[in-house]
Amino acid sequence: MVTAFEYLKSLPYLPVALMRGKKQGMYYGRPSNAEIKRWLYSYSVIINGLTPLPDDEIIFPITELIFFPKGKRKTTLIKKE
């Protein structure tokens, strides 16, 4: 089985996160592992209708993946057969 954190970390597509760097200043990029865990702890990710914590196991197949369900920029990915 795969945990929610491992699953999100393995995805090639994720919402971008605002990052801070010494040389670049503020920029957007792939979220860090800590950021992905914060999303899961704050219930900002819904997988198959459930809001898992980072160590919760994911049941496959994934048919619905929602990022930031209560935000202005809600992102929904649905697999249609």
Secondary structure by P-SEA (a helix, b strand, c coil): cccaaaaaaacccccbbbbbbcccccccccccaaaaaaaaaacccccccccccccccccccccbbbccccccbbbbbbbcc
